[in-house]
């Protein structure tokens, strides 16, 4: 009987030890962090404004600062796939360990090709048109149409006469 109780205690202590080790690692994995730097592939200069996303974990991501540094928090799992994008550079997908604080991601430049724009024109003279609208003058008692003014300068320089 004594031997059975001793075995039971040993099993209980062992189970408690395993659970106490497993639970903190799960809690740690749910609030995991990945930190690092984004650089250009050739010169190794820091890249600012790079978008870092986490595949499969919507809403998780960061943007690199002026020194190329980034920090993504609230990650779950042991590893994550980072989706790294910047205008003028090829996208990079990198699998990293959650908890890593020295991730270095090098982006290679990509030439951006724009569609061609063709502008054509024909030589010819310009034509000046006269205004075709009329001006209506208003008096206290009634509105009367004055005359149609033929030029823009006449429109602003002549006064309407009531009549």
C-alpha positions as CSV (number, residue, x, y, z in Angstrom):
1,X,0.0,0.0,0.0
2,X,2.8,2.3,0.9
3,X,4.5,1.6,-2.3
4,X,1.4,2.5,-4.3
5,X,1.0,5.8,-2.5
6,X,4.7,6.6,-3.2
7,X,4.2,5.8,-6.9
8,X,1.1,8.0,-7.0
9,X,2.9,11.0,-5.5
10,X,5.8,10.5,-7.9
11,X,3.4,10.5,-10.8
12,X,1.7,13.6,-9.5
13,X,4.9,15.5,-9.0
14,X,6.1,14.5,-12.5
15,X,2.7,15.6,-14.1
16,X,2.9,18.9,-12.2
17,X,6.4,19.5,-13.4
18,X,5.5,18.8,-17.0
19,X,2.5,21.1,-16.9
20,X,4.4,23.9,-15.2
21,X,7.0,23.8,-18.0
22,X,4.4,23.5,-20.8
23,X,2.0,26.2,-19.7
24,X,4.5,29.1,-19.5
25,X,5.9,28.2,-22.9
26,X,2.4,28.3,-24.4
27,X,1.8,31.7,-22.8
28,X,5.1,32.9,-24.0
29,X,4.4,31.7,-27.5
30,X,1.1,33.7,-27.6
31,X,2.9,36.9,-26.8
32,X,6.0,36.2,-28.8
33,X,8.2,38.9,-30.4
34,X,10.3,39.0,-33.5
35,X,12.8,41.9,-33.9
36,X,15.3,42.7,-36.6
37,X,16.6,45.0,-39.3
38,X,15.8,45.4,-43.0
39,X,18.7,46.2,-45.3
40,X,19.5,46.5,-49.1
41,X,21.1,43.4,-50.4
42,X,24.2,44.9,-52.0
43,X,25.2,47.8,-49.8
44,X,23.7,46.5,-46.5
45,X,22.2,49.9,-45.8
46,X,19.2,50.1,-43.5
47,X,15.8,50.4,-45.3
48,X,13.1,52.6,-43.8
49,X,9.4,52.2,-44.4
50,X,9.5,48.4,-45.2
51,X,6.2,46.6,-44.5
52,X,6.6,43.4,-42.5
53,X,3.6,41.2,-42.2
54,X,3.0,37.8,-40.6
55,X,1.5,35.1,-42.9
56,X,-1.6,33.5,-41.3
57,X,-1.9,36.0,-38.5
58,X,-3.9,38.9,-39.7
59,X,-3.3,42.3,-38.1
60,X,0.2,41.3,-37.0
61,X,3.0,43.3,-38.5
62,X,5.2,46.4,-38.4
63,X,6.9,49.0,-40.5
64,X,10.7,49.5,-40.3
65,X,11.9,52.8,-38.8
66,X,14.6,55.2,-40.2
67,X,17.3,52.7,-38.9
68,X,15.6,49.8,-40.7
69,X,14.6,48.3,-37.3
70,X,11.3,46.6,-36.8
71,X,9.5,44.8,-33.9
72,X,6.4,42.5,-34.3
73,X,4.6,41.6,-31.1
74,X,1.7,39.3,-30.1
75,X,2.9,36.3,-32.2
76,X,1.8,32.8,-31.6
77,X,3.5,29.5,-32.5
78,X,7.2,28.5,-32.5
79,X,8.0,29.9,-36.0
80,X,6.3,32.5,-38.3
81,X,6.6,33.4,-41.9
82,X,7.4,37.1,-42.4
83,X,6.2,38.7,-45.6
84,X,8.5,41.6,-46.3
85,X,7.7,44.2,-48.9
86,X,8.9,47.6,-50.1
87,X,8.4,49.7,-53.2
88,X,11.2,49.2,-55.6
89,X,12.3,45.9,-54.0
90,X,11.5,42.2,-54.6
91,X,9.2,40.8,-51.9
92,X,10.9,38.4,-49.4
93,X,9.3,35.6,-47.4
94,X,11.4,34.4,-44.4
95,X,10.6,31.7,-41.8
96,X,11.9,32.9,-38.4
97,X,11.7,31.6,-34.8
98,X,9.4,33.4,-32.5
99,X,11.6,35.1,-29.9
100,X,14.3,35.9,-32.3
101,X,15.7,39.5,-31.8
102,X,18.4,39.6,-34.4
103,X,16.6,38.9,-37.7
104,X,18.3,40.5,-40.7
105,X,16.3,40.7,-43.9
106,X,18.1,41.8,-47.1
107,X,15.9,43.0,-50.0
108,X,17.1,43.1,-53.5
109,X,16.2,46.0,-55.8
110,X,13.7,45.5,-58.6
111,X,13.4,47.8,-61.6
112,X,9.8,48.9,-61.9
113,X,8.6,48.9,-65.4
114,X,5.8,51.4,-66.3
115,X,3.5,51.1,-69.3
116,X,4.4,53.3,-72.2
117,X,2.5,56.5,-72.8
118,X,2.4,57.8,-76.3
119,X,1.4,61.4,-76.9
120,X,0.7,62.6,-80.4
121,X,-0.2,66.1,-81.7
122,X,-0.8,67.8,-85.0
123,X,0.7,71.2,-86.0
124,X,-1.9,73.9,-86.7
125,X,-3.0,77.3,-85.8
126,X,-5.0,78.3,-82.8
127,X,-8.5,79.8,-83.2
128,X,-9.8,82.6,-80.9
129,X,-13.5,82.4,-80.3
130,X,-15.8,85.2,-79.2
131,X,-18.0,84.8,-76.2
132,X,-21.6,84.0,-77.2
133,X,-23.5,84.6,-73.9
134,X,-25.6,87.6,-73.1
135,X,-25.7,89.8,-70.0
136,X,-28.9,90.7,-68.2
137,X,-29.1,94.0,-66.3
138,X,-31.5,94.3,-63.4
139,X,-33.4,97.4,-62.4
140,X,-35.6,98.0,-59.3
141,X,-38.8,97.3,-61.1
142,X,-37.9,94.9,-63.8
143,X,-35.3,92.8,-65.5
144,X,-34.4,93.7,-69.0
145,X,-32.1,92.1,-71.4
146,X,-29.4,94.5,-72.5
147,X,-27.5,93.9,-75.6
148,X,-25.3,91.0,-76.4
149,X,-21.7,92.0,-75.8
150,X,-19.3,90.8,-78.5
151,X,-16.0,90.7,-76.6
152,X,-14.8,89.8,-73.1
153,X,-13.4,93.2,-72.5
154,X,-16.6,94.9,-73.5
155,X,-18.5,92.6,-71.1
156,X,-16.6,94.0,-68.1
157,X,-16.0,97.6,-69.3
158,X,-19.5,98.6,-70.5
159,X,-22.3,99.3,-68.1
160,X,-25.9,98.1,-68.7
161,X,-28.5,100.8,-69.3
162,X,-32.0,100.4,-68.0
163,X,-34.5,101.1,-70.5
